[in-house]
Amino acid sequence: MTTRPRKSRKPDWKPGLAVAVAAVIVLPPFFRSHPVLSVTVTTLVVLGATTWFALRLRAGRIEAERQAGRDRAIEVTDGMTGPEFEQWTARLLRRSGCRDVEVVGGTGDAGADVVAWTPGGKRVVVQCKRHVRKITSPDVQRFGGVFHYHRADVALLIATTTFTEPAQRIAAGVGILLVDRTALAEWARTNVPPLPLSR
């Protein structure tokens, strides 16, 4: 069972609010006394803010593309923790066209690590196994309630290793789709998901 990654601290908004309040009080009289200067300053502020946002968006897109490039090699998962692998899987689902992708793994997750919706509107529930050992039938059995408890339309058990034959038989019997290391490597490389996700 994995634990949730720590949330980053939210930025303190109080200094920004204080500056905004001061600006509302001080600037209007100044602008009335200096109309030309006020227009110039306002124009520069708007241009500066627009440029800053554009640069941030561009930097975000560039970083997302770099991250996607790194994520395409299955070997990057070998040094990951469980929560890191869940985040990696979530990014893979997004690149594959899924929407509303959310990492939910943690205490009390009842087997669900990532949930998402396919382009066709199906609810996907994923359990992530970042293991070296083979995944056995008890591992699959513990995920067996995914359709009832999590109301999954598609249940994926994704592993960085392989599955034993009994595990494969149980999964086939209950309708869980198994994605082993070989299939996962191909999925990550091509962004083409297993068949149920494409519907």
N, C-alpha and C positions, 0 to 999 in steps of 0.2 A: 504494500500500500504506500502511496506517495503522499507527500505533504505539499501544501500549496507554497509556491514561491513567495517570498516576502514582497509586499507591495512597497513601491518607492514612496518616499515622503512627498506630499503635495506641496507645491510652492506656496509661500506665504503671500497672500493677496493684499494684506493690510497696507504696506508701504505704497503700493500702486493706487489703492483707493484714496489714501491721504493726498497723494499728488493730484489725482483727478479732482477731488473736492477743492483743493487749493486753486487749481486751474479754473474751475467754474466760478470761484469767487473773485479771483484777481484779474483774469484775462478779459472779460467783457468790457469793463471800463477802459482798459488799455486799447482794445481793438477799436472802440468808438472814437478814441482820441487820435489814433494812427491807422486810418482805414487802408492805406496803400501797404504799409508794413504788415498789417494783419493778414491781408490777402496773400502777400508773399510768404509769410511764415506758415500760414495754413496750407498753401500749395506745397511748400517744401516738406511739411510734416506728412501730408497725404502721400506724396511721392516716395518719401523715405519709408513709410509704413508699407506701402504697396511693394516696393523693392524688397524689403525685409521678408515679407510674407512669401513673395515669389521665390526668393533664394532658399527659404526654409522648405518650401514645397519641393523645389528641385533637389535639395540635399536629401530630403526624405525619400524621393523616388530613386535617387542614385544609391542610397544605402539599402533600400528594399531590393534593388536589382543585384547588388553585391551579395546580400544575404541569400537571395534565391540561387545565385551561382554557387555559393558555398554549400547550400543545402542539397544540391543535386548529387553530391557524392555520398553514398551510403556510409562511407568510412567515417564521416564526421560524427555519426551517432555513437561510435565506439567509445568515445571518452565522455559521453554525456551522462548526467544524472537522470533519474526518472522524470523529475519535473522539466528538465531541459528537453528530454525526448518528447514529452507531451507538447511543449511549445513548438518543437520542430514538426511534429505531426499536424498541429493546427495550421502552421504555415503551408504545409503540403496540401491540406484540404482547401485552403483559400486559393492557392495557385491552380488547383484542379477545378475551380468554379463553384465551390460550396460557399454558402453565405451564412451569416450569423454564427460563425465558428467561435466556440467558447471552450476554454480549458476549465474543466470542473473537477479534476482529480484532486483528491485529498481525503482527509478523514471523513468517513460517512458517504463516500462517493458511490457506494454500492456497485462498484465495478466500472463505472463510467469515468473516463479520463478526459475525453473530448466529445462535445456534441456539436452538430452542424445540420444544415439543411442543404439538400441537393438542389441543382437548378430546377429540377422537376417537382420540388416541394416535398421530398421525402426526408424524414428525420433520421439522421445518422448518429449512432452512438458508438464510440470507439474506446476500446481498452488497449493501452499501450504496454508492451512488455519489453523493457530494455534489459535483456538477459543474455548470458552466454550459453547457459544450459538449454536443452530442448524444452519446449512448452508441452506439458503433459495433460492428460485427460482431466485431472482435478482442476487445473487452471481454466480449462474450457467450461467445465461444469459450474464453476463459481460465477461465470459470466452468463450462464444459461437463462437467468431471469430477466435479461436485458429487454426482451420484447414486452413483458408484462410490467415490470417495475418502471422502466424508462420509456415505455411506449415507443420503442424503436421500430422504424420501418426497415432500416438496414443496420445490421450489427457487424462491426469489424473488430477483429482481434489482430492487432498489428504487432509483429515481433521482429527483433533484430537477429533472430536465430531461426530454428526450424521447429516443426511440430512432430510429435510422435504419431504413429499410425492410429492408436486409440483416440488421441485428441482429434485427429482429422475425421474419424468416423463419428464421434459425438457431435462435432461442429456441423457436419453434413446433415446429421439427423435433426438438429434443432434449428438449422438455418443460419448459423453464424459463418460469416465469410472470414477465412483465415488468410492473412497476408504475411508470408515468411520473408526472410531476408532477401532472397532472389527477386521475388515479386515486388518487394518494397524498393529495392535498388532500381528496378526498371521504372516503377511509378515515379520515384524521385527524379530520375534522369529525364523522363519524357513529359511529366505532368499529366500523363494519361492514367486515370484512376481505374480500379477494378470496375467491371461492367455495371453493377448496380448503381454506382455513383454517377454514371453518365446519363441516367434516365431522369 
